[in-house]
Amino acid sequence: MARIKLELPETFSFSCEIPVRITDVNYGGHVGNDTILSIIHEARIRFLKNLGYSEMDFDGKGMIMADAAIEFKNELFYGDTVLASVTAGDISKIGFELYYKLEKETEGIRRLIATAKTGMICYDYEKKKIIPIPEEAKESLHR
């Protein structure tokens, strides 16, 4: 069976801590795969906010997620804190990739929880069509 293999950048431009809530835990007693995507979403929103943007106001334009890929590496449990690192790459005329590295620290040892990539496309919600990335927003992704 073919597996997803993500190649992450060597450095990340942003990181934040996201606590695991009791509502993130599934019937297996650990964080579910759907919650990992939610944690990635939270990290993306914080990354964009750090740049002065949101998904609905990316220098006056919107954006939409075109795809997502996640590699699961280790479990998370209630009470864990995720160190989420995010950076942009592969910037084109209409979109870009966001790369994520989710880790936790236990007893002084940092463990990789998941790696991920989301493809983000600039989108005009009123006209329902893909549009170019605003130049100022594109420049901010390079920082």
Backbone torsions as a table, in degrees:
resi	resn	phi	psi	omega
1	MET	NA	129.4	178.6
2	ALA	-70.8	138.2	179.8
3	ARG	-114.9	149.8	173.6
4	ILE	-71.7	133.0	175.7
5	LYS	-128.7	111.4	-179.6
6	LEU	-95.5	138.0	173.4
7	GLU	-103.4	112.0	-178.4
8	LEU	-89.0	151.4	172.7
9	PRO	-63.8	159.2	-179.9
10	GLU	-72.0	-32.8	-178.5
11	THR	-124.3	153.0	178.4
12	PHE	-121.4	140.6	-174.8
13	SER	-89.9	-9.8	-175.6
14	PHE	-149.5	146.1	171.5
15	SER	-148.5	154.8	178.9
16	CYS	-153.0	164.4	176.8
17	GLU	-105.8	134.9	179.9
18	ILE	-129.3	116.2	-179.6
19	PRO	-75.4	146.8	175.1
20	VAL	-83.9	125.4	-179.4
21	ARG	-94.3	160.9	178.7
22	ILE	-62.1	-31.0	179.3
23	THR	-73.4	-8.5	177.3
24	ASP	-84.8	-11.4	-174.9
25	VAL	-90.3	134.2	-178.4
26	ASN	-97.9	-174.1	-178.5
27	TYR	-64.5	-16.5	176.8
28	GLY	-82.7	-3.9	177.7
29	GLY	87.1	5.8	177.7
30	HIS	-133.3	176.0	179.1
31	VAL	-67.8	131.7	-179.2
32	GLY	-78.6	160.5	-179.1
33	ASN	-62.9	-32.2	177.1
34	ASP	-65.5	-32.8	178.8
35	THR	-71.2	-32.2	176.1
36	ILE	-59.3	-42.0	177.1
37	LEU	-64.1	-36.9	176.4
38	SER	-65.8	-39.2	177.1
39	ILE	-64.6	-39.9	176.7
40	ILE	-62.2	-41.1	177.7
41	HIS	-61.2	-45.5	178.2
42	GLU	-60.3	-43.6	178.8
43	ALA	-62.4	-40.3	179.0
44	ARG	-63.2	-43.9	180.0
45	ILE	-62.0	-42.2	178.5
46	ARG	-67.4	-39.1	176.4
47	PHE	-59.4	-50.0	-179.9
48	LEU	-63.1	-41.8	178.7
49	LYS	-60.6	-39.2	178.1
50	ASN	-60.5	-30.2	177.5
51	LEU	-87.0	-5.0	-179.1
52	GLY	90.8	20.0	-176.1
53	TYR	-127.2	175.5	169.2
54	SER	-140.6	174.1	179.1
55	GLU	-67.1	-26.4	-179.9
56	MET	-96.7	-8.2	178.1
57	ASP	-139.0	78.0	177.9
58	PHE	-100.5	80.1	-172.6
59	ASP	56.4	46.4	176.4
60	GLY	89.5	-4.6	-179.8
61	LYS	-118.2	163.2	177.5
62	GLY	-96.7	174.9	173.6
63	MET	-144.8	160.2	-179.0
64	ILE	-141.6	146.7	178.2
65	MET	-81.5	126.0	-179.5
66	ALA	-92.1	-31.8	179.5
67	ASP	-161.9	166.4	178.3
68	ALA	-149.3	143.2	175.4
69	ALA	-136.5	135.9	-178.7
70	ILE	-134.7	134.7	169.2
71	GLU	-109.9	119.4	178.6
72	PHE	-88.4	131.7	-175.3
73	LYS	-117.8	-42.8	-177.2
74	ASN	-146.6	167.4	-178.9
75	GLU	-85.4	155.8	169.2
76	LEU	-120.9	150.5	-179.0
77	PHE	-132.7	163.3	176.5
78	TYR	-54.5	133.8	-179.9
79	GLY	96.3	-18.5	175.6
80	ASP	-68.9	154.7	172.7
81	THR	-118.0	128.2	-179.4
82	VAL	-90.7	129.7	168.6
83	LEU	-94.3	108.1	-177.4
84	ALA	-102.6	120.7	177.2
85	SER	-109.0	138.9	-175.6
86	VAL	-136.5	144.0	171.6
87	THR	-154.2	157.0	179.6
88	ALA	-98.7	154.2	176.8
89	GLY	-163.2	175.8	177.6
90	ASP	48.7	50.7	-176.8
91	ILE	-78.8	128.6	179.6
92	SER	-120.2	-168.7	-179.8
93	LYS	-65.0	-36.6	-174.0
94	ILE	-114.6	-10.8	-175.1
95	GLY	-160.5	-174.8	-178.6
96	PHE	-161.0	164.1	175.3
97	GLU	-100.3	143.1	167.3
98	LEU	-113.5	132.3	179.7
99	TYR	-108.9	142.2	-176.3
100	TYR	-130.8	142.6	171.9
101	LYS	-130.5	117.9	179.0
102	LEU	-106.5	126.0	-178.4
103	GLU	-134.1	163.2	170.0
104	LYS	-138.6	155.3	177.6
105	GLU	-113.7	127.6	178.7
106	THR	-131.2	122.7	179.0
107	GLU	51.8	42.5	177.3
108	GLY	78.3	2.6	-179.6
109	ILE	-111.5	126.0	177.9
110	ARG	-87.9	128.8	-179.2
111	ARG	-119.8	138.1	176.1
112	LEU	-76.6	126.0	179.9
113	ILE	-95.8	-47.3	-179.3
114	ALA	-160.9	154.5	169.0
115	THR	-120.1	152.0	-177.9
116	ALA	-155.2	163.9	175.8
117	LYS	-144.7	135.2	172.2
118	THR	-124.1	138.5	174.9
119	GLY	-93.1	120.5	-177.6
120	MET	-110.1	134.5	-178.4
121	ILE	-122.6	136.7	173.8
122	CYS	-72.2	138.4	-169.8
123	TYR	-145.4	134.5	174.7
124	ASP	-94.4	106.9	-176.2
125	TYR	-68.9	-29.9	178.2
126	GLU	-70.8	-45.2	-178.4
127	LYS	-87.1	-10.3	-179.6
128	LYS	57.5	49.0	179.3
129	LYS	-148.1	156.3	177.8
130	ILE	-73.1	140.5	-178.8
131	ILE	-134.0	163.9	177.5
132	PRO	-68.1	152.4	174.1
133	ILE	-68.8	132.1	173.7
134	PRO	-58.9	138.8	-175.3
135	GLU	-56.6	-44.1	-179.3
136	GLU	-62.6	-40.4	178.3
137	ALA	-65.5	-40.6	178.7
138	LYS	-60.7	-43.2	178.9
139	GLU	-63.6	-38.3	-178.8
140	SER	-67.2	-27.6	177.6
141	LEU	-69.0	-24.1	-179.9
142	HIS	-78.1	-15.4	-176.9
143	ARG	-73.7	NA	NA
